[in-house]
């Protein structure tokens, strides 16, 4: 899948908010409702805030009804840093956090 956006987030007070806004915009474009898109942005911002690294790379891909966000940084979520993300629906390793946000399909009643 081709990346839609790639951001290099340097260590600074605004990098979590930059990740939040980029993810929220992608989630809305993928068709998620506003509250779900806001939650997706918040989850990614929490992962960026938990990173112990000078630079985090956010790579996101957009599909017709889903968005995938991958955060990478060498060793950023090793040890206790990954524990801070246990409440999120994400695949977490020492070097990577992967999110997939999908629109819930409507059912005919």
Secondary structure, 3 states (H helix, E strand, C coil): CCCCEEEEEECCCCHHHHHHHHHHHHHHHCCCCHHHHHHHHHHHHHHHHHCCCCEEEEEEEEECCEEEEEEECCCCCCCHHHHCCCCCCCEECCCEEEEEEECCCCCCC
